[in-house]
Amino acid sequence: MTFLYWLSILGDMKSPLSFSNVEPSSEGSLGTAEGLPAAGPLVASPRTVIRGESFEADGDRYLREFEEWQALRSRPNPDAAITDYLNFSFPFSEGSDGIPEFLGKLAKYVGVPFGGLSDRRRGLHGYHESFTFANGRALFAFGGQANSAYVSMPGEGCGLIDNWDGVVAFLCALDARITRWDGAVDDYLGAHSVDEAVAWYRAGEFNKGGNRPSCGQAGNWIDPDGKGRTFYIGSRKSGKVMRIYEKGKQLGSAESAWVRWELELHNKDREIPYDVLLEPGRYVAGAYRCMGWVKEDASRIRTVRKTGRISYEHLCHYARIAYGPLLNVVVEVEGSPAAAIKRLQRGGIPSRLRLPGIDTGDLRSAEE
C-alpha cells in the first residue's frame, strides 16, 4: 500500500493541482489566515514511491505525507470571494484644490469607471464636505478630520472595478488606510445554508480563543416565508462581522437556493492589509475554522447577472399583477400588442436593473 493508494481513494485525479506560496500577511495586522498551514515550499505532486518500501515500516511517514497533501489540496482559493465593500481614508490637506490631483490619480491607476463628482451639500461621517461619483454610488469626503479624506465604495462601486492591482497601486500612491472591507462568497446552490451556519455557531466553529462571538437573526425564522433569513455573527463594535443570508430570496425569488456569506472587517484594533483586495478568498476562508469550504472561483459577472435575472423576474411578476388587466384593455383599444407597447413605453431602465457589467442581453439569457 503506497501513497498513490491514498490518492486513488480521494479521486479527482483528472484535474491538475495548483498551489500558491503566497499567504496574506502583515506584521501587526490580520496576519495569516486562521487555522491554515503556514506558508512554505509546496509540492504539486507526491514524492515518487520507491519499489519495495513497506507501508508497515513507513506507515507514519505515508500517513503524514497524505495529511500534508490533503491540507494543501484544501487550501482556499484567493479568487473564491469578491470585494463587495471598500472604505479608506488618506492624508488630504489641500481642500477643494486637491480634488483634481485626486481624480487624476484615480484615472491613472484605476481607470475612469466612476465619472465626475457632484456636491452632496452636506457632511459625511464627521467630514464637512462630501460628494457622490456619477457611477457606482461611491462617495468622497474631506474637511474637519485631521487633514484627511475618505472614500466609500459599496458593492455597486466595487462591481465597476476589474483591476484590483490598480486599486492597490492607487492606495499606495495616496498612502491610504483601509477602514472597512467586505468580502463575499456566493453559494448559488445553497450547499452551505443559514441553518448550517447556526449549527456551526452552536458547535463553536466561530469561536476565537475560546470566546463565542455574539449572534443575531433577521427574517422569519419561526415560519420561513420565502423572503429570506439572515444570521449575524460578531458585531461592528468588535470590528468583525459575518453575515449569512438567503440572497436569492431577499431579491424576490422565494424558491432560490442562493446563499451569500459576507465577512465585514473594520480597522478597529487591527490593520487591514491591501492583500485583502488581491486575495479576498484567503481572508474569508481564514476568518473562522468552518470556512475551509471556500475554494471555488468567484465571479462578479455571474453574481450581477444572477441578481439582474432575479430582479427582472420579480418586477415582471408584480407588473403583471398590477397592470396585466390594463394591458388587455390597451391592446384592444390600440388595435395590436405592438401599438399597446408603443403607447405605454418610455425611455430608461428601472434602477433595480441598472447593474454594472450587464445589459438586457444578459437578462434574456437562461439563468445560470
LUMLOVO-950790 format. One record per residue (C-alpha): x, y, z; residue in one letter. Coordinates in nm, 3 decimals, padded with zeros to 5 digits. Layout:
REM LUMLOVO-950790
X, Y, Z, a;
...
END
This chain:
REM LUMLOVO-950790
00.000, 00.000, 00.000, m;
00.160, 00.325, -00.113, t;
00.099, 00.697, -00.112, f;
-00.064, 00.662, -00.453, l;
-00.321, 00.434, -00.289, y;
-00.442, 00.725, -00.080, w;
-00.461, 00.944, -00.388, l;
-00.672, 00.683, -00.567, s;
-00.915, 00.686, -00.275, i;
-00.960, 01.062, -00.297, l;
-01.014, 01.059, -00.670, g;
-01.027, 01.387, -00.853, d;
-00.703, 01.294, -01.025, m;
-00.801, 01.438, -01.362, k;
-00.760, 01.798, -01.258, s;
-00.403, 01.925, -01.214, p;
-00.322, 02.053, -00.870, l;
-00.237, 02.419, -00.837, s;
-00.096, 02.578, -00.525, f;
00.036, 02.918, -00.428, s;
00.317, 03.005, -00.191, n;
00.163, 03.345, -00.117, v;
-00.007, 03.388, 00.220, e;
-00.188, 03.708, 00.319, p;
00.019, 03.851, 00.599, s;
00.117, 04.179, 00.750, s;
00.308, 04.241, 01.071, e;
00.071, 04.372, 01.333, g;
-00.228, 04.325, 01.104, s;
-00.465, 04.042, 01.025, l;
-00.175, 03.802, 00.983, g;
-00.206, 03.465, 00.812, t;
-00.547, 03.309, 00.769, a;
-00.650, 03.147, 01.095, e;
-00.645, 02.771, 01.105, g;
-00.447, 02.734, 00.782, l;
-00.099, 02.587, 00.744, p;
00.180, 02.844, 00.735, a;
00.335, 02.930, 00.403, a;
00.625, 02.716, 00.293, g;
00.765, 02.524, -00.003, p;
00.474, 02.347, -00.172, l;
00.497, 02.045, -00.399, v;
00.234, 02.000, -00.668, a;
00.270, 01.621, -00.682, s;
00.359, 01.348, -00.432, p;
00.708, 01.203, -00.398, r;
00.765, 00.900, -00.617, t;
00.728, 00.580, -00.413, v;
01.042, 00.361, -00.426, i;
00.975, -00.002, -00.513, r;
00.998, -00.236, -00.216, g;
00.913, 00.019, 00.055, e;
00.694, -00.121, 00.328, s;
00.377, 00.056, 00.440, f;
00.405, -00.120, 00.774, e;
00.760, 00.004, 00.822, a;
00.695, 00.357, 00.695, d;
00.327, 00.390, 00.785, g;
00.371, 00.703, 00.993, d;
00.556, 00.877, 00.713, r;
00.298, 00.783, 00.449, y;
00.015, 00.898, 00.673, l;
00.196, 01.224, 00.744, r;
00.252, 01.285, 00.372, e;
-00.110, 01.204, 00.298, f;
-00.231, 01.450, 00.563, e;
00.005, 01.719, 00.432, e;
-00.120, 01.666, 00.077, w;
-00.480, 01.678, 00.198, q;
-00.412, 02.010, 00.375, a;
-00.256, 02.158, 00.061, l;
-00.544, 02.035, -00.151, r;
-00.791, 02.215, 00.072, s;
-00.612, 02.549, 00.079, r;
-00.852, 02.834, -00.001, p;
-00.858, 02.983, -00.348, n;
-00.756, 03.352, -00.337, p;
-01.023, 03.420, -00.602, d;
-01.301, 03.238, -00.416, a;
-01.451, 03.565, -00.290, a;
-01.516, 03.914, -00.421, i;
-01.460, 04.252, -00.260, t;
-01.809, 04.388, -00.203, d;
-01.741, 04.700, 00.007, y;
-01.433, 04.917, 00.049, l;
-01.380, 05.228, 00.261, n;
-01.045, 05.401, 00.301, f;
-00.900, 05.727, 00.428, s;
-00.581, 05.908, 00.331, f;
-00.388, 06.231, 00.404, p;
-00.555, 06.526, 00.231, f;
-00.492, 06.886, 00.334, s;
-00.547, 07.075, 00.008, e;
-00.926, 07.111, 00.031, g;
-01.114, 07.161, -00.295, s;
-00.788, 07.249, -00.472, d;
-00.669, 06.891, -00.419, g;
-00.965, 06.726, -00.594, i;
-00.819, 06.742, -00.949, p;
-00.500, 06.567, -00.835, e;
-00.706, 06.301, -00.654, f;
-00.919, 06.238, -00.963, l;
-00.605, 06.228, -01.177, g;
-00.455, 05.951, -00.965, k;
-00.785, 05.763, -00.974, l;
-00.787, 05.779, -01.354, a;
-00.419, 05.683, -01.378, k;
-00.429, 05.374, -01.156, y;
-00.790, 05.251, -01.170, v;
-00.929, 05.391, -01.493, g;
-01.233, 05.619, -01.506, v;
-01.533, 05.399, -01.422, p;
-01.677, 05.632, -01.158, f;
-01.718, 05.955, -01.355, g;
-01.719, 06.304, -01.206, g;
-01.816, 06.432, -00.862, l;
-02.138, 06.606, -00.757, s;
-02.156, 06.807, -00.435, d;
-02.398, 06.649, -00.184, r;
-02.410, 06.981, 00.006, r;
-02.378, 06.808, 00.339, r;
-02.118, 06.631, 00.551, g;
-02.044, 06.263, 00.592, l;
-01.913, 06.072, 00.897, h;
-01.772, 06.388, 01.051, g;
-01.625, 06.524, 00.728, y;
-01.753, 06.871, 00.641, h;
-01.792, 06.826, 00.266, e;
-01.899, 06.522, 00.068, s;
-01.951, 06.433, -00.298, f;
-02.103, 06.146, -00.491, t;
-01.948, 05.993, -00.802, f;
-02.158, 05.975, -01.115, a;
-02.141, 05.594, -01.119, n;
-02.130, 05.318, -00.862, g;
-02.277, 05.513, -00.568, r;
-01.922, 05.578, -00.447, a;
-01.865, 05.873, -00.210, l;
-01.577, 06.112, -00.147, f;
-01.548, 06.340, 00.158, a;
-01.294, 06.573, 00.318, f;
-01.260, 06.853, 00.573, g;
-01.267, 06.854, 00.951, g;
-01.099, 06.521, 01.011, q;
-00.731, 06.577, 01.085, a;
-00.635, 06.675, 00.728, n;
-00.767, 06.355, 00.577, s;
-01.016, 06.249, 00.308, a;
-01.242, 05.949, 00.281, y;
-01.373, 05.727, 00.001, v;
-01.657, 05.475, 00.029, s;
-01.722, 05.216, -00.243, m;
-02.031, 04.998, -00.184, p;
-02.096, 04.679, -00.378, g;
-02.219, 04.864, -00.685, e;
-01.897, 05.067, -00.700, g;
-01.676, 04.763, -00.642, c;
-01.858, 04.596, -00.930, g;
-01.718, 04.858, -01.168, l;
-01.359, 04.760, -01.089, i;
-01.182, 04.497, -01.297, d;
-00.827, 04.593, -01.198, n;
-00.768, 04.543, -00.826, w;
-00.391, 04.561, -00.874, d;
-00.452, 04.916, -00.994, g;
-00.660, 04.988, -00.685, v;
-00.374, 04.871, -00.463, v;
-00.134, 05.096, -00.656, a;
-00.383, 05.381, -00.612, f;
-00.398, 05.323, -00.234, l;
-00.020, 05.314, -00.218, c;
00.003, 05.642, -00.410, a;
-00.239, 05.801, -00.162, l;
-00.075, 05.642, 00.145, d;
-00.428, 05.524, 00.225, a;
-00.554, 05.316, 00.514, r;
-00.840, 05.069, 00.461, i;
-01.107, 05.134, 00.725, t;
-01.366, 04.880, 00.609, r;
-01.356, 04.581, 00.378, w;
-01.628, 04.329, 00.295, d;
-01.551, 04.001, 00.123, g;
-01.842, 03.798, -00.015, a;
-01.878, 03.434, -00.120, v;
-02.184, 03.336, -00.322, d;
-02.309, 02.981, -00.270, d;
-02.551, 02.968, -00.562, y;
-02.663, 02.610, -00.494, l;
-02.717, 02.664, -00.123, g;
-02.479, 02.384, -00.027, a;
-02.400, 02.575, 00.296, h;
-02.723, 02.718, 00.429, s;
-02.808, 02.964, 00.706, v;
-02.922, 02.664, 00.911, d;
-02.577, 02.507, 00.874, e;
-02.423, 02.837, 00.987, a;
-02.637, 02.822, 01.303, v;
-02.529, 02.463, 01.367, a;
-02.163, 02.560, 01.328, w;
-02.213, 02.851, 01.564, y;
-02.362, 02.623, 01.829, r;
-02.072, 02.382, 01.780, a;
-01.819, 02.661, 01.850, g;
-01.683, 02.679, 01.495, e;
-01.693, 03.060, 01.501, f;
-01.523, 03.087, 01.841, n;
-01.196, 03.273, 01.882, k;
-00.965, 03.183, 02.167, g;
-01.245, 03.001, 02.345, g;
-01.474, 03.305, 02.329, n;
-01.805, 03.281, 02.146, r;
-01.897, 03.593, 01.944, p;
-02.242, 03.744, 01.968, s;
-02.506, 03.648, 01.714, c;
-02.837, 03.778, 01.578, g;
-03.109, 03.690, 01.332, q;
-03.331, 03.877, 01.086, a;
-03.625, 03.749, 00.886, g;
-03.888, 03.491, 00.974, n;
-03.711, 03.201, 01.142, w;
-04.019, 03.059, 01.316, i;
-04.217, 03.013, 00.995, d;
-03.994, 03.095, 00.692, p;
-04.200, 03.291, 00.440, d;
-03.971, 03.290, 00.135, g;
-03.849, 03.645, 00.193, k;
-03.512, 03.532, 00.323, g;
-03.338, 03.492, 00.657, r;
-03.010, 03.638, 00.782, t;
-02.777, 03.510, 01.053, f;
-02.524, 03.757, 01.200, y;
-02.206, 03.663, 01.387, i;
-01.996, 03.921, 01.572, g;
-02.052, 04.295, 01.582, s;
-01.922, 04.611, 01.423, r;
-01.816, 04.722, 01.769, k;
-01.560, 04.441, 01.768, s;
-01.462, 04.517, 01.407, g;
-01.552, 04.176, 01.265, k;
-01.894, 04.063, 01.141, v;
-02.007, 03.763, 00.938, m;
-02.343, 03.776, 00.763, r;
-02.501, 03.467, 00.612, i;
-02.823, 03.536, 00.429, y;
-03.058, 03.393, 00.168, e;
-02.975, 03.640, -00.106, k;
-03.192, 03.494, -00.380, g;
-03.498, 03.511, -00.157, k;
-03.401, 03.863, -00.048, q;
-03.404, 03.968, -00.415, l;
-03.756, 03.828, -00.458, g;
-03.715, 03.466, -00.569, s;
-03.882, 03.257, -00.297, a;
-03.752, 02.931, -00.447, e;
-03.389, 03.042, -00.488, s;
-03.123, 02.843, -00.301, a;
-02.862, 03.121, -00.334, w;
-02.689, 03.196, -00.002, v;
-02.431, 03.470, 00.044, r;
-02.159, 03.460, 00.311, w;
-02.014, 03.806, 00.382, e;
-01.720, 03.894, 00.604, l;
-01.707, 04.258, 00.717, e;
-01.386, 04.389, 00.871, l;
-01.321, 04.729, 01.028, h;
-00.982, 04.866, 01.130, n;
-01.070, 04.860, 01.499, k;
-00.768, 04.716, 01.682, d;
-00.634, 04.580, 01.352, r;
-00.471, 04.693, 01.031, e;
-00.645, 04.571, 00.718, i;
-00.372, 04.495, 00.462, p;
-00.403, 04.572, 00.093, y;
-00.376, 04.197, 00.028, d;
-00.747, 04.158, 00.103, v;
-00.814, 04.321, -00.236, l;
-00.585, 04.082, -00.421, l;
-00.665, 03.760, -00.234, e;
-01.013, 03.800, -00.084, p;
-01.082, 03.427, -00.080, g;
-00.795, 03.358, 00.159, r;
-00.920, 03.611, 00.411, y;
-01.281, 03.494, 00.404, v;
-01.170, 03.131, 00.432, a;
-00.931, 03.213, 00.716, g;
-01.181, 03.413, 00.921, a;
-01.324, 03.111, 01.102, y;
-01.246, 02.740, 01.129, r;
-01.561, 02.633, 00.946, c;
-01.490, 02.843, 00.635, m;
-01.245, 02.598, 00.478, g;
-01.507, 02.504, 00.217, w;
-01.438, 02.833, 00.034, v;
-01.246, 02.711, -00.271, k;
-01.426, 02.781, -00.598, e;
-01.355, 03.086, -00.814, d;
-01.597, 03.371, -00.754, a;
-01.736, 03.564, -01.047, s;
-01.879, 03.910, -01.002, r;
-02.026, 03.899, -01.354, i;
-02.213, 03.583, -01.266, r;
-02.330, 03.739, -00.940, t;
-02.450, 04.055, -01.111, v;
-02.625, 03.860, -01.386, r;
-02.800, 03.640, -01.134, k;
-02.905, 03.948, -00.935, t;
-03.037, 04.110, -01.252, g;
-03.225, 03.799, -01.363, r;
-03.400, 03.758, -01.026, i;
-03.483, 04.129, -01.014, s;
-03.621, 04.113, -01.368, y;
-03.847, 03.818, -01.287, e;
-03.959, 03.988, -00.964, h;
-04.053, 04.312, -01.142, l;
-04.233, 04.127, -01.422, c;
-04.433, 03.929, -01.167, h;
-04.564, 04.238, -00.991, y;
-04.611, 04.433, -01.314, a;
-04.835, 04.151, -01.436, r;
-05.039, 04.164, -01.116, i;
-05.068, 04.543, -01.116, a;
-05.105, 04.619, -01.486, y;
-05.185, 04.292, -01.665, g;
-05.560, 04.362, -01.689, p;
-05.493, 04.719, -01.803, l;
-05.264, 04.589, -02.077, l;
-05.550, 04.375, -02.212, n;
-05.761, 04.689, -02.245, v;
-05.479, 04.890, -02.404, v;
-05.419, 04.615, -02.665, v;
-05.791, 04.614, -02.752, e;
-05.813, 04.992, -02.775, v;
-05.489, 05.043, -02.971, e;
-05.557, 04.750, -03.203, g;
-05.237, 04.539, -03.154, s;
-04.975, 04.440, -02.892, p;
-04.714, 04.645, -03.080, a;
-04.932, 04.955, -03.069, a;
-05.002, 04.894, -02.699, a;
-04.630, 04.873, -02.623, i;
-04.570, 05.192, -02.821, k;
-04.843, 05.368, -02.621, r;
-04.705, 05.262, -02.280, l;
-04.330, 05.250, -02.344, q;
-04.097, 05.525, -02.226, r;
-03.720, 05.559, -02.216, g;
-03.490, 05.443, -01.940, g;
-03.422, 05.133, -01.732, i;
-03.556, 05.063, -01.380, p;
-03.291, 05.147, -01.122, s;
-03.304, 04.793, -00.990, r;
-03.185, 04.664, -01.328, l;
-02.907, 04.921, -01.380, r;
-02.626, 04.686, -01.282, l;
-02.256, 04.718, -01.370, p;
-02.124, 04.492, -01.641, g;
-02.456, 04.363, -01.783, i;
-02.711, 04.460, -02.047, d;
-03.056, 04.340, -02.148, t;
-02.899, 04.050, -02.336, g;
-02.774, 03.910, -02.006, d;
-03.125, 03.929, -01.863, l;
-03.260, 03.749, -02.170, r;
-03.023, 03.453, -02.134, s;
-03.114, 03.146, -01.932, a;
-03.047, 03.167, -01.558, e;
-02.718, 03.011, -01.458, e;
END
